[in-house]
Amino acid sequence: MATSKSRKKKPREPKITINRNMTDYSNDPVFVKKAERAKEIIDKWGIPDHFLDKGKLDK
Amino acid sequence: MHLERYDFEKDPENLHYEFFSIGPKGKIKKVVEFRRMYSHIYNLAFGDWYYLEKRIDDTIITNNNDRDKVLATVANVVISFMKDHPKAILLAEGSTQSRNRLYRMGIAKFWGEIIQHYDINGLTDCGWEYYQKGRNYEAFLLKLKLNLNH
């Protein structure tokens, strides 16, 4: 009996939904602390010129 | 991208994203935040939602047997965010060494797709440099390549 070769199925595309009632995470201490740390990195090292359109960082 | 990914939700401002990691440890909510720092520079932060204390935990190692699926989902979240913010420069720093290693693994895993569409830099003791596979970096910068139709 002929058997068909098993074919690898492509994983389905994930569903993306807009949640208008999402928890407000903006004041979460971890996220706030990470934002402060990110600011320290940017203030210390800047952003490479080739990442900026005009070589300037608009603060 | 030909990897399994979780469905996810985003807020109307496209700055917060949620998805659930499902495995032996149960159903764990993962949250990704893109926070605007300056102009079009955003910081990426990622953690587990700790239900009991109603807060994010970014140091926990969940071990839900779905690391690759979580990585692929976060990558998809980043792609979704960058589509909505094509001029954004994204900064990511792991809260721990293992988190930074996870980011490096994610970058290595999707390297072929990443370099087609994005510029990546890594932060060393001496500053930013073009990302090189296999090197340890403290933080990462990512943006869409110029001169592409986005």
N, CA and C atoms of all chains as a GROMACS GRO file, in nm:
protein
  627
    1MET      N    1   0.085  -0.118   0.000
    1MET     CA    2   0.000   0.000   0.000
    1MET      C    3   0.089   0.124   0.000
    2ALA      N    4   0.058   0.216  -0.090
    2ALA     CA    5   0.142   0.336  -0.097
    2ALA      C    6   0.112   0.425   0.024
    3THR      N    7   0.213   0.479   0.077
    3THR     CA    8   0.194   0.574   0.189
    3THR      C    9   0.246   0.711   0.148
    4SER      N   10   0.178   0.810   0.191
    4SER     CA   11   0.223   0.946   0.158
    4SER      C   12   0.334   0.986   0.254
    5LYS      N   13   0.427   1.059   0.203
    5LYS     CA   14   0.536   1.107   0.290
    5LYS      C   15   0.477   1.207   0.388
    6SER      N   16   0.523   1.198   0.511
    6SER     CA   17   0.474   1.295   0.608
    6SER      C   18   0.531   1.433   0.573
    7ARG      N   19   0.447   1.530   0.576
    7ARG     CA   20   0.492   1.665   0.544
    7ARG      C   21   0.496   1.748   0.671
    8LYS      N   22   0.603   1.825   0.682
    8LYS     CA   23   0.614   1.911   0.799
    8LYS      C   24   0.516   2.025   0.784
    9LYS      N   25   0.428   2.036   0.884
    9LYS     CA   26   0.331   2.144   0.876
    9LYS      C   27   0.396   2.272   0.922
   10LYS      N   28   0.364   2.380   0.852
   10LYS     CA   29   0.412   2.510   0.897
   10LYS      C   30   0.335   2.545   1.022
   11PRO      N   31   0.405   2.594   1.124
   11PRO     CA   32   0.331   2.637   1.243
   11PRO      C   33   0.233   2.748   1.206
   12ARG      N   34   0.119   2.749   1.270
   12ARG     CA   35   0.020   2.852   1.235
   12ARG      C   36   0.071   2.987   1.284
   13GLU      N   37   0.024   3.091   1.216
   13GLU     CA   38   0.059   3.226   1.259
   13GLU      C   39  -0.012   3.256   1.392
   14PRO      N   40   0.058   3.317   1.488
   14PRO     CA   41  -0.009   3.344   1.615
   14PRO      C   42  -0.118   3.449   1.598
   15LYS      N   43  -0.217   3.439   1.682
   15LYS     CA   44  -0.327   3.535   1.681
   15LYS      C   45  -0.285   3.657   1.764
   16ILE      N   46  -0.305   3.775   1.709
   16ILE     CA   47  -0.270   3.898   1.780
   16ILE      C   48  -0.400   3.974   1.806
   17THR      N   49  -0.426   4.002   1.933
   17THR     CA   50  -0.552   4.067   1.971
   17THR      C   51  -0.521   4.196   2.045
   18ILE      N   52  -0.602   4.298   2.022
   18ILE     CA   53  -0.588   4.421   2.099
   18ILE      C   54  -0.675   4.409   2.224
   19ASN      N   55  -0.615   4.430   2.337
   19ASN     CA   56  -0.687   4.424   2.464
   19ASN      C   57  -0.699   4.565   2.519
   20ARG      N   58  -0.819   4.620   2.513
   20ARG     CA   59  -0.840   4.758   2.559
   20ARG      C   60  -0.846   4.767   2.711
   21ASN      N   61  -0.852   4.653   2.778
   21ASN     CA   62  -0.858   4.653   2.925
   21ASN      C   63  -0.733   4.593   2.987
   22MET      N   64  -0.624   4.601   2.917
   22MET     CA   65  -0.502   4.540   2.968
   22MET      C   66  -0.459   4.610   3.097
   23THR      N   67  -0.402   4.533   3.187
   23THR     CA   68  -0.346   4.588   3.311
   23THR      C   69  -0.247   4.699   3.276
   24ASP      N   70  -0.249   4.804   3.356
   24ASP     CA   71  -0.154   4.913   3.337
   24ASP      C   72  -0.023   4.875   3.408
   25TYR      N   73   0.079   4.841   3.330
   25TYR     CA   74   0.207   4.799   3.386
   25TYR      C   75   0.306   4.914   3.400
   26SER      N   76   0.266   5.033   3.361
   26SER     CA   77   0.363   5.141   3.349
   26SER      C   78   0.424   5.180   3.485
   27ASN      N   79   0.354   5.152   3.595
   27ASN     CA   80   0.410   5.184   3.727
   27ASN      C   81   0.468   5.064   3.800
   28ASP      N   82   0.477   4.951   3.730
   28ASP     CA   83   0.534   4.833   3.796
   28ASP      C   84   0.679   4.863   3.834
   29PRO      N   85   0.718   4.832   3.958
   29PRO     CA   86   0.853   4.866   4.004
   29PRO      C   87   0.964   4.808   3.918
   30VAL      N   88   0.945   4.687   3.868
   30VAL     CA   89   1.049   4.626   3.785
   30VAL      C   90   1.065   4.703   3.654
   31PHE      N   91   0.956   4.735   3.591
   31PHE     CA   92   0.963   4.808   3.464
   31PHE      C   93   1.017   4.949   3.486
   32VAL      N   94   0.978   5.011   3.597
   32VAL     CA   95   1.028   5.146   3.626
   32VAL      C   96   1.179   5.142   3.648
   33LYS      N   97   1.224   5.042   3.723
   33LYS     CA   98   1.368   5.028   3.751
   33LYS      C   99   1.446   5.001   3.622
   34LYS      N  100   1.391   4.919   3.536
   34LYS     CA  101   1.460   4.889   3.409
   34LYS      C  102   1.468   5.013   3.322
   35ALA      N  103   1.364   5.095   3.327
   35ALA     CA  104   1.366   5.218   3.248
   35ALA      C  105   1.474   5.312   3.301
   36GLU      N  106   1.489   5.317   3.432
   36GLU     CA  107   1.594   5.401   3.492
   36GLU      C  108   1.731   5.351   3.450
   37ARG      N  109   1.748   5.220   3.449
   37ARG     CA  110   1.875   5.159   3.411
   37ARG      C  111   1.903   5.187   3.263
   38ALA      N  112   1.799   5.180   3.181
   38ALA     CA  113   1.814   5.207   3.037
   38ALA      C  114   1.858   5.352   3.016
   39LYS      N  115   1.801   5.441   3.094
   39LYS     CA  116   1.837   5.582   3.083
   39LYS      C  117   1.984   5.602   3.120
   40GLU      N  118   2.030   5.531   3.222
   40GLU     CA  119   2.171   5.539   3.261
   40GLU      C  120   2.261   5.494   3.147
   41ILE      N  121   2.221   5.385   3.081
   41ILE     CA  122   2.302   5.334   2.969
   41ILE      C  123   2.309   5.436   2.857
   42ILE      N  124   2.194   5.494   2.823
   42ILE     CA  125   2.190   5.591   2.713
   42ILE      C  126   2.268   5.716   2.750
   43ASP      N  127   2.252   5.762   2.875
   43ASP     CA  128   2.323   5.882   2.918
   43ASP      C  129   2.474   5.860   2.918
   44LYS      N  130   2.515   5.738   2.953
   44LYS     CA  131   2.658   5.709   2.961
   44LYS      C  132   2.719   5.682   2.823
   45TRP      N  133   2.653   5.600   2.742
   45TRP     CA  134   2.712   5.553   2.617
   45TRP      C  135   2.653   5.616   2.493
   46GLY      N  136   2.539   5.685   2.510
   46GLY     CA  137   2.475   5.744   2.392
   46GLY      C  138   2.419   5.636   2.301
   47ILE      N  139   2.389   5.679   2.179
   47ILE     CA  140   2.341   5.587   2.074
   47ILE      C  141   2.438   5.604   1.957
   48PRO      N  142   2.484   5.496   1.897
   48PRO     CA  143   2.579   5.509   1.786
   48PRO      C  144   2.523   5.598   1.676
   49ASP      N  145   2.609   5.678   1.615
   49ASP     CA  146   2.564   5.770   1.510
   49ASP      C  147   2.490   5.700   1.399
   50HIS      N  148   2.536   5.580   1.362
   50HIS     CA  149   2.473   5.513   1.248
   50HIS      C  150   2.333   5.462   1.282
   51PHE      N  151   2.295   5.473   1.413
   51PHE     CA  152   2.159   5.437   1.450
   51PHE      C  153   2.066   5.557   1.447
   52LEU      N  154   2.128   5.676   1.447
   52LEU     CA  155   2.048   5.797   1.453
   52LEU      C  156   2.039   5.857   1.315
   53ASP      N  157   1.922   5.913   1.280
   53ASP     CA  158   1.903   5.968   1.145
   53ASP      C  159   1.998   6.081   1.115
   54LYS      N  160   2.010   6.174   1.217
   54LYS     CA  161   2.093   6.291   1.191
   54LYS      C  162   2.209   6.301   1.287
   55GLY      N  163   2.241   6.188   1.353
   55GLY     CA  164   2.353   6.189   1.446
   55GLY      C  165   2.320   6.260   1.576
   56LYS      N  166   2.192   6.294   1.597
   56LYS     CA  167   2.157   6.365   1.720
   56LYS      C  168   2.056   6.284   1.799
   57LEU      N  169   2.066   6.299   1.929
   57LEU     CA  170   1.973   6.232   2.016
   57LEU      C  171   1.876   6.338   2.069
   58ASP      N  172   1.750   6.328   2.030
   58ASP     CA  173   1.652   6.426   2.076
   58ASP      C  174   1.600   6.384   2.212
   59LYS      N  175   1.640   6.457   2.315
   59LYS     CA  176   1.598   6.419   2.451
   59LYS      C  177   1.467   6.487   2.488
   60MET      N  178   0.919   3.321   0.971
   60MET     CA  179   0.959   3.247   1.091
   60MET      C  180   0.880   3.115   1.097
   61HIS      N  181   0.951   3.004   1.110
   61HIS     CA  182   0.884   2.876   1.104
   61HIS      C  183   0.888   2.805   1.238
   62LEU      N  184   0.865   2.876   1.345
   62LEU     CA  185   0.868   2.818   1.478
   62LEU      C  186   0.734   2.839   1.546
   63GLU      N  187   0.702   2.749   1.640
   63GLU     CA  188   0.580   2.764   1.717
   63GLU      C  189   0.588   2.891   1.801
   64ARG      N  190   0.477   2.963   1.804
   64ARG     CA  191   0.471   3.083   1.886
   64ARG      C  192   0.337   3.087   1.956
   65TYR      N  193   0.334   3.156   2.069
   65TYR     CA  194   0.208   3.174   2.139
   65TYR      C  195   0.130   3.291   2.079
   66ASP      N  196  -0.002   3.282   2.089
   66ASP     CA  197  -0.085   3.399   2.060
   66ASP      C  198  -0.051   3.506   2.162
   67PHE      N  199  -0.071   3.631   2.125
   67PHE     CA  200  -0.048   3.735   2.224
   67PHE      C  201  -0.148   3.850   2.208
   68GLU      N  202  -0.158   3.928   2.314
   68GLU     CA  203  -0.244   4.045   2.315
   68GLU      C  204  -0.156   4.169   2.330
   69LYS      N  205  -0.206   4.280   2.277
   69LYS     CA  206  -0.133   4.405   2.294
   69LYS      C  207  -0.233   4.513   2.336
   70ASP      N  208  -0.180   4.616   2.404
   70ASP     CA  209  -0.268   4.726   2.440
   70ASP      C  210  -0.285   4.818   2.319
   71PRO      N  211  -0.384   4.907   2.321
   71PRO     CA  212  -0.410   4.991   2.203
   71PRO      C  213  -0.292   5.081   2.164
   72GLU      N  214  -0.204   5.111   2.259
   72GLU     CA  215  -0.089   5.197   2.228
   72GLU      C  216   0.030   5.116   2.175
   73ASN      N  217   0.013   4.985   2.167
   73ASN     CA  218   0.121   4.895   2.119
   73ASN      C  219   0.248   4.907   2.203
   74LEU      N  220   0.231   4.926   2.334
   74LEU     CA  221   0.349   4.937   2.421
   74LEU      C  222   0.359   4.822   2.519
   75HIS      N  223   0.249   4.753   2.543
   75HIS     CA  224   0.250   4.638   2.633
   75HIS      C  225   0.188   4.518   2.563
   76TYR      N  226   0.253   4.405   2.583
   76TYR     CA  227   0.210   4.281   2.519
   76TYR      C  228   0.205   4.171   2.625
   77GLU      N  229   0.106   4.084   2.616
   77GLU     CA  230   0.092   3.972   2.708
   77GLU      C  231   0.076   3.842   2.631
   78PHE      N  232   0.135   3.737   2.684
   78PHE     CA  233   0.105   3.603   2.633
   78PHE      C  234   0.123   3.504   2.748
   79PHE      N  235   0.074   3.383   2.727
   79PHE     CA  236   0.082   3.281   2.832
   79PHE      C  237   0.178   3.170   2.790
   80SER      N  238   0.269   3.139   2.881
   80SER     CA  239   0.356   3.023   2.865
   80SER      C  240   0.281   2.905   2.927
   81ILE      N  241   0.268   2.798   2.851
   81ILE     CA  242   0.191   2.682   2.899
   81ILE      C  243   0.281   2.560   2.902
   82GLY      N  244   0.292   2.499   3.020
   82GLY     CA  245   0.378   2.383   3.034
   82GLY      C  246   0.359   2.315   3.168
   83PRO      N  247   0.458   2.234   3.209
   83PRO     CA  248   0.445   2.158   3.333
   83PRO      C  249   0.426   2.246   3.457
   84LYS      N  250   0.474   2.370   3.451
   84LYS     CA  251   0.457   2.461   3.565
   84LYS      C  252   0.323   2.534   3.558
   85GLY      N  253   0.243   2.501   3.460
   85GLY     CA  254   0.111   2.562   3.448
   85GLY      C  255   0.107   2.673   3.345
   86LYS      N  256   0.014   2.765   3.366
   86LYS     CA  257  -0.008   2.875   3.272
   86LYS      C  258   0.051   3.001   3.335
   87ILE      N  259   0.154   3.054   3.271
   87ILE     CA  260   0.224   3.168   3.331
   87ILE      C  261   0.219   3.286   3.236
   88LYS      N  262   0.170   3.398   3.287
   88LYS     CA  263   0.158   3.516   3.202
   88LYS      C  264   0.294   3.582   3.188
   89LYS      N  265   0.327   3.612   3.063
   89LYS     CA  266   0.451   3.684   3.032
   89LYS      C  267   0.412   3.823   2.981
   90VAL      N  268   0.485   3.922   3.023
   90VAL     CA  269   0.454   4.059   2.983
   90VAL      C  270   0.577   4.122   2.919
   91VAL      N  271   0.555   4.188   2.808
   91VAL     CA  272   0.663   4.261   2.740
   91VAL      C  273   0.625   4.408   2.736
   92GLU      N  274   0.717   4.493   2.775
   92GLU     CA  275   0.692   4.636   2.772
   92GLU      C  276   0.792   4.706   2.680
   93PHE      N  277   0.744   4.800   2.603
   93PHE     CA  278   0.830   4.891   2.527
   93PHE      C  279   0.805   5.030   2.585
   94ARG      N  280   0.907   5.085   2.650
   94ARG     CA  281   0.889   5.214   2.715
   94ARG      C  282   0.970   5.320   2.642
   95ARG      N  283   0.902   5.427   2.603
   95ARG     CA  284   0.970   5.534   2.530
   95ARG      C  285   1.064   5.611   2.624
   96MET      N  286   1.189   5.621   2.582
   96MET     CA  287   1.290   5.689   2.664
   96MET      C  288   1.310   5.831   2.611
   97TYR      N  289   1.366   5.840   2.492
   97TYR     CA  290   1.387   5.968   2.426
   97TYR      C  291   1.337   5.955   2.284
   98SER      N  292   1.276   6.062   2.233
   98SER     CA  293   1.241   6.065   2.091
   98SER      C  294   1.184   5.929   2.049
   99HIS      N  295   1.256   5.856   1.962
   99HIS     CA  296   1.206   5.726   1.918
   99HIS      C  297   1.290   5.611   1.973
  100ILE      N  298   1.349   5.632   2.090
  100ILE     CA  299   1.425   5.526   2.155
  100ILE      C  300   1.338   5.461   2.262
  101TYR      N  301   1.326   5.330   2.253
  101TYR     CA  302   1.240   5.256   2.345
  101TYR      C  303   1.323   5.150   2.418
  102ASN      N  304   1.288   5.128   2.545
  102ASN     CA  305   1.350   5.021   2.620
  102ASN      C  306   1.257   4.900   2.623
  103LEU      N  307   1.311   4.782   2.595
  103LEU     CA  308   1.233   4.660   2.603
  103LEU      C  309   1.255   4.596   2.740
  104ALA      N  310   1.145   4.564   2.806
  104ALA     CA  311   1.153   4.493   2.935
  104ALA      C  312   1.057   4.375   2.929
  105PHE      N  313   1.093   4.270   3.000
  105PHE     CA  314   1.019   4.144   2.987
  105PHE      C  315   1.020   4.072   3.120
  106GLY      N  316   0.905   4.020   3.160
  106GLY     CA  317   0.903   3.945   3.286
  106GLY      C  318   0.778   3.863   3.301
  107ASP      N  319   0.776   3.785   3.410
  107ASP     CA  320   0.659   3.704   3.444
  107ASP      C  321   0.566   3.785   3.535
  108TRP      N  322   0.437   3.766   3.518
  108TRP     CA  323   0.341   3.830   3.606
  108TRP      C  324   0.325   3.743   3.729
  109TYR      N  325   0.356   3.800   3.845
  109TYR     CA  326   0.350   3.728   3.970
  109TYR      C  327   0.212   3.758   4.031
  110TYR      N  328   0.118   3.662   4.012
  110TYR     CA  329  -0.022   3.685   4.047
  110TYR      C  330  -0.043   3.722   4.193
  111LEU      N  331   0.030   3.652   4.281
  111LEU     CA  332   0.004   3.671   4.425
  111LEU      C  333   0.032   3.815   4.468
  112GLU      N  334   0.140   3.871   4.415
  112GLU     CA  335   0.177   4.005   4.458
  112GLU      C  336   0.146   4.112   4.355
  113LYS      N  337   0.082   4.070   4.246
  113LYS     CA  338   0.040   4.164   4.142
  113LYS      C  339   0.156   4.252   4.096
  114ARG      N  340   0.264   4.188   4.057
  114ARG     CA  341   0.380   4.261   4.007
  114ARG      C  342   0.458   4.175   3.909
  115ILE      N  343   0.549   4.240   3.839
  115ILE     CA  344   0.635   4.170   3.742
  115ILE      C  345   0.758   4.116   3.816
  116ASP      N  346   0.799   3.998   3.774
  116ASP     CA  347   0.923   3.941   3.824
  116ASP      C  348   1.010   3.912   3.701
  117ASP      N  349   1.126   3.978   3.692
  117ASP     CA  350   1.210   3.957   3.573
  117ASP      C  351   1.336   3.877   3.605
  118THR      N  352   1.342   3.819   3.723
  118THR     CA  353   1.461   3.741   3.757
  118THR      C  354   1.429   3.592   3.763
  119ILE      N  355   1.301   3.559   3.759
  119ILE     CA  356   1.262   3.419   3.777
  119ILE      C  357   1.298   3.337   3.653
  120ILE      N  358   1.336   3.214   3.675
  120ILE     CA  359   1.357   3.120   3.564
  120ILE      C  360   1.241   3.022   3.570
  121THR      N  361   1.149   3.036   3.477
  121THR     CA  362   1.022   2.965   3.486
  121THR      C  363   1.036   2.815   3.466
  122ASN      N  364   1.122   2.776   3.371
  122ASN     CA  365   1.139   2.633   3.340
  122ASN      C  366   1.009   2.563   3.304
  123ASN      N  367   0.938   2.620   3.207
  123ASN     CA  368   0.810   2.561   3.167
  123ASN      C  369   0.824   2.476   3.042
  124ASN      N  370   0.948   2.437   3.012
  124ASN     CA  371   0.975   2.348   2.897
  124ASN      C  372   0.935   2.407   2.763
  125ASP      N  373   0.935   2.538   2.754
  125ASP     CA  374   0.892   2.599   2.627
  125ASP      C  375   0.980   2.719   2.592
  126ARG      N  376   1.106   2.708   2.628
  126ARG     CA  377   1.196   2.823   2.610
  126ARG      C  378   1.197   2.873   2.466
  127ASP      N  379   1.209   2.781   2.370
  127ASP     CA  380   1.216   2.822   2.229
  127ASP      C  381   1.086   2.888   2.185
  128LYS      N  382   0.975   2.837   2.234
  128LYS     CA  383   0.846   2.896   2.195
  128LYS      C  384   0.832   3.036   2.255
  129VAL      N  385   0.879   3.051   2.380
  129VAL     CA  386   0.875   3.184   2.442
  129VAL      C  387   0.965   3.281   2.366
  130LEU      N  388   1.086   3.235   2.332
  130LEU     CA  389   1.179   3.320   2.256
  130LEU      C  390   1.117   3.362   2.123
  131ALA      N  391   1.058   3.264   2.054
  131ALA     CA  392   0.997   3.293   1.924
  131ALA      C  393   0.881   3.391   1.940
  132THR      N  394   0.807   3.379   2.049
  132THR     CA  395   0.694   3.469   2.071
  132THR      C  396   0.745   3.611   2.099
  133VAL      N  397   0.847   3.623   2.182
  133VAL     CA  398   0.903   3.756   2.210
  133VAL      C  399   0.958   3.817   2.081
  134ALA      N  400   1.023   3.735   1.999
  134ALA     CA  401   1.072   3.785   1.870
  134ALA      C  402   0.955   3.836   1.786
  135ASN      N  403   0.846   3.763   1.787
  135ASN     CA  404   0.727   3.805   1.711
  135ASN      C  405   0.668   3.934   1.767
  136VAL      N  406   0.671   3.947   1.898
  136VAL     CA  407   0.623   4.070   1.962
  136VAL      C  408   0.709   4.188   1.916
  137VAL      N  409   0.840   4.168   1.913
  137VAL     CA  410   0.932   4.274   1.869
  137VAL      C  411   0.901   4.311   1.724
  138ILE      N  412   0.881   4.210   1.640
  138ILE     CA  413   0.848   4.237   1.499
  138ILE      C  414   0.720   4.317   1.490
  139SER      N  415   0.618   4.278   1.568
  139SER     CA  416   0.491   4.348   1.567
  139SER      C  417   0.509   4.493   1.612
  140PHE      N  418   0.588   4.513   1.716
  140PHE     CA  419   0.613   4.650   1.765
  140PHE      C  420   0.686   4.732   1.659
  141MET      N  421   0.788   4.674   1.598
  141MET     CA  422   0.868   4.749   1.500
  141MET      C  423   0.786   4.782   1.375
  142LYS      N  424   0.688   4.700   1.343
  142LYS     CA  425   0.600   4.731   1.230
  142LYS      C  426   0.518   4.856   1.262
  143ASP      N  427   0.475   4.867   1.389
  143ASP     CA  428   0.397   4.983   1.430
  143ASP      C  429   0.485   5.105   1.456
  144HIS      N  430   0.613   5.083   1.481
  144HIS     CA  431   0.707   5.191   1.511
  144HIS      C  432   0.833   5.172   1.425
  145PRO      N  433   0.822   5.192   1.294
  145PRO     CA  434   0.935   5.159   1.206
  145PRO      C  435   1.060   5.242   1.230
  146LYS      N  436   1.046   5.357   1.294
  146LYS     CA  437   1.165   5.439   1.321
  146LYS      C  438   1.224   5.414   1.459
  147ALA      N  439   1.165   5.323   1.532
  147ALA     CA  440   1.208   5.300   1.671
  147ALA      C  441   1.348   5.242   1.678
  148ILE      N  442   1.420   5.284   1.782
  148ILE     CA  443   1.547   5.221   1.820
  148ILE      C  444   1.518   5.150   1.951
  149LEU      N  445   1.545   5.021   1.953
  149LEU     CA  446   1.508   4.940   2.068
  149LEU      C  447   1.631   4.904   2.150
  150LEU      N  448   1.623   4.932   2.280
  150LEU     CA  449   1.731   4.896   2.372
  150LEU      C  450   1.682   4.782   2.460
  151ALA      N  451   1.765   4.680   2.480
  151ALA     CA  452   1.729   4.569   2.567
  151ALA      C  453   1.849   4.533   2.653
  152GLU      N  454   1.825   4.520   2.783
  152GLU     CA  455   1.930   4.477   2.874
  152GLU      C  456   1.872   4.371   2.965
  153GLY      N  457   1.935   4.256   2.974
  153GLY     CA  458   1.886   4.152   3.064
  153GLY      C  459   1.908   4.193   3.208
  154SER      N  460   1.813   4.159   3.294
  154SER     CA  461   1.825   4.195   3.436
  154SER      C  462   1.931   4.109   3.506
  155THR      N  463   1.960   3.995   3.448
  155THR     CA  464   2.062   3.906   3.504
  155THR      C  465   2.150   3.855   3.389
  156GLN      N  466   2.261   3.791   3.426
  156GLN     CA  467   2.349   3.733   3.323
  156GLN      C  468   2.274   3.628   3.242
  157SER      N  469   2.190   3.551   3.311
  157SER     CA  470   2.119   3.444   3.238
  157SER      C  471   2.017   3.504   3.142
  158ARG      N  472   1.960   3.618   3.178
  158ARG     CA  473   1.866   3.684   3.087
  158ARG      C  474   1.939   3.737   2.964
  159ASN      N  475   2.058   3.794   2.986
  159ASN     CA  476   2.137   3.842   2.872
  159ASN      C  477   2.174   3.725   2.782
  160ARG      N  478   2.203   3.613   2.845
  160ARG     CA  479   2.236   3.493   2.766
  160ARG      C  480   2.114   3.451   2.685
  161LEU      N  481   1.996   3.464   2.744
  161LEU     CA  482   1.872   3.429   2.675
  161LEU      C  483   1.851   3.520   2.554
  162TYR      N  484   1.878   3.649   2.570
  162TYR     CA  485   1.866   3.740   2.458
  162TYR      C  486   1.965   3.703   2.348
  163ARG      N  487   2.088   3.669   2.390
  163ARG     CA  488   2.189   3.630   2.290
  163ARG      C  489   2.144   3.504   2.216
  164MET      N  490   2.085   3.411   2.290
  164MET     CA  491   2.036   3.287   2.227
  164MET      C  492   1.926   3.319   2.127
  165GLY      N  493   1.839   3.412   2.167
  165GLY     CA  494   1.731   3.450   2.078
  165GLY      C  495   1.786   3.513   1.951
  166ILE      N  496   1.883   3.600   1.966
  166ILE     CA  497   1.943   3.664   1.850
  166ILE      C  498   2.012   3.561   1.761
  167ALA      N  499   2.084   3.468   1.824
  167ALA     CA  500   2.153   3.364   1.746
  167ALA      C  501   2.053   3.277   1.672
  168LYS      N  502   1.942   3.246   1.738
  168LYS     CA  503   1.842   3.158   1.680
  168LYS      C  504   1.779   3.219   1.554
  169PHE      N  505   1.756   3.349   1.558
  169PHE     CA  506   1.686   3.414   1.447
  169PHE      C  507   1.781   3.502   1.365
  170TRP      N  508   1.910   3.473   1.375
  170TRP     CA  509   2.011   3.557   1.313
  170TRP      C  510   1.986   3.578   1.163
  171GLY      N  511   1.954   3.470   1.094
  171GLY     CA  512   1.934   3.480   0.950
  171GLY      C  513   1.826   3.581   0.913
  172GLU      N  514   1.717   3.578   0.987
  172GLU     CA  515   1.609   3.673   0.959
  172GLU      C  516   1.643   3.812   1.009
  173ILE      N  517   1.709   3.815   1.125
  173ILE     CA  518   1.739   3.945   1.186
  173ILE      C  519   1.826   4.028   1.093
  174ILE      N  520   1.936   3.971   1.043
  174ILE     CA  521   2.032   4.055   0.969
  174ILE      C  522   1.975   4.102   0.835
  175GLN      N  523   1.868   4.035   0.789
  175GLN     CA  524   1.807   4.082   0.664
  175GLN      C  525   1.736   4.215   0.684
  176HIS      N  526   1.678   4.232   0.803
  176HIS     CA  527   1.588   4.346   0.822
  176HIS      C  528   1.634   4.445   0.928
  177TYR      N  529   1.725   4.403   1.018
  177TYR     CA  530   1.758   4.488   1.132
  177TYR      C  531   1.908   4.510   1.146
  178ASP      N  532   1.943   4.625   1.202
  178ASP     CA  533   2.081   4.649   1.248
  178ASP      C  534   2.083   4.620   1.398
  179ILE      N  535   2.187   4.550   1.443
  179ILE     CA  536   2.200   4.523   1.587
  179ILE      C  537   2.339   4.565   1.634
  180ASN      N  538   2.340   4.631   1.748
  180ASN     CA  539   2.466   4.662   1.815
  180ASN      C  540   2.464   4.600   1.954
  181GLY      N  541   2.584   4.568   2.005
  181GLY     CA  542   2.597   4.516   2.140
  181GLY      C  543   2.682   4.610   2.223
  182LEU      N  544   2.654   4.616   2.353
  182LEU     CA  545   2.728   4.706   2.441
  182LEU      C  546   2.839   4.631   2.514
  183THR      N  547   2.962   4.680   2.498
  183THR     CA  548   3.077   4.622   2.568
  183THR      C  549   3.127   4.722   2.672
  184ASP      N  550   3.238   4.687   2.738
  184ASP     CA  551   3.300   4.781   2.834
  184ASP      C  552   3.345   4.909   2.767
  185CYS      N  553   3.364   4.903   2.633
  185CYS     CA  554   3.417   5.019   2.561
  185CYS      C  555   3.309   5.093   2.483
  186GLY      N  556   3.187   5.047   2.491
  186GLY     CA  557   3.080   5.115   2.419
  186GLY      C  558   3.012   5.024   2.319
  187TRP      N  559   2.936   5.086   2.227
  187TRP     CA  560   2.858   5.009   2.130
  187TRP      C  561   2.947   4.961   2.016
  188GLU      N  562   2.917   4.840   1.968
  188GLU     CA  563   2.983   4.788   1.849
  188GLU      C  564   2.882   4.707   1.770
  189TYR      N  565   2.914   4.685   1.642
  189TYR     CA  566   2.829   4.599   1.561
  189TYR      C  567   2.827   4.460   1.623
  190TYR      N  568   2.708   4.403   1.629
  190TYR     CA  569   2.689   4.276   1.699
  190TYR      C  570   2.770   4.166   1.633
  191GLN      N  571   2.842   4.091   1.717
  191GLN     CA  572   2.915   3.975   1.667
  191GLN      C  573   2.866   3.852   1.743
  192LYS      N  574   2.832   3.748   1.668
  192LYS     CA  575   2.782   3.626   1.732
  192LYS      C  576   2.888   3.567   1.825
  193GLY      N  577   2.843   3.520   1.938
  193GLY     CA  578   2.933   3.453   2.031
  193GLY      C  579   2.994   3.545   2.135
  194ARG      N  580   2.980   3.676   2.117
  194ARG     CA  581   3.038   3.768   2.214
  194ARG      C  582   2.938   3.800   2.326
  195ASN      N  583   2.991   3.824   2.445
  195ASN     CA  584   2.904   3.863   2.556
  195ASN      C  585   2.879   4.013   2.551
  196TYR      N  586   2.755   4.052   2.561
  196TYR     CA  587   2.722   4.194   2.562
  196TYR      C  588   2.635   4.227   2.683
  197GLU      N  589   2.646   4.350   2.729
  197GLU     CA  590   2.567   4.392   2.845
  197GLU      C  591   2.427   4.434   2.803
  198ALA      N  592   2.415   4.484   2.683
  198ALA     CA  593   2.285   4.532   2.634
  198ALA      C  594   2.286   4.528   2.482
  199PHE      N  595   2.170   4.550   2.422
  199PHE     CA  596   2.156   4.536   2.278
  199PHE      C  597   2.074   4.654   2.223
  200LEU      N  598   2.109   4.695   2.102
  200LEU     CA  599   2.031   4.796   2.030
  200LEU      C  600   1.983   4.735   1.900
  201LEU      N  601   1.862   4.767   1.861
  201LEU     CA  602   1.809   4.712   1.738
  201LEU      C  603   1.726   4.818   1.667
  202LYS      N  604   1.741   4.824   1.536
  202LYS     CA  605   1.653   4.909   1.457
  202LYS      C  606   1.637   4.850   1.317
  203LEU      N  607   1.532   4.892   1.249
  203LEU     CA  608   1.510   4.847   1.113
  203LEU      C  609   1.619   4.904   1.023
  204LYS      N  610   1.663   4.824   0.927
  204LYS     CA  611   1.762   4.874   0.832
  204LYS      C  612   1.699   4.985   0.748
  205LEU      N  613   1.779   5.083   0.711
  205LEU     CA  614   1.731   5.190   0.625
  205LEU      C  615   1.715   5.138   0.484
  206ASN      N  616   1.643   5.217   0.401
  206ASN     CA  617   1.630   5.186   0.258
  206ASN      C  618   1.560   5.056   0.230
  207LEU      N  619   1.477   5.013   0.329
  207LEU     CA  620   1.392   4.899   0.302
  207LEU      C  621   1.249   4.950   0.301
  208ASN      N  622   1.162   4.890   0.226
  208ASN     CA  623   1.023   4.932   0.225
  208ASN      C  624   0.952   4.874   0.345
  209HIS      N  625   0.930   4.959   0.444
  209HIS     CA  626   0.859   4.913   0.564
  209HIS      C  627   0.730   4.989   0.583
   0.00000   0.00000   0.00000
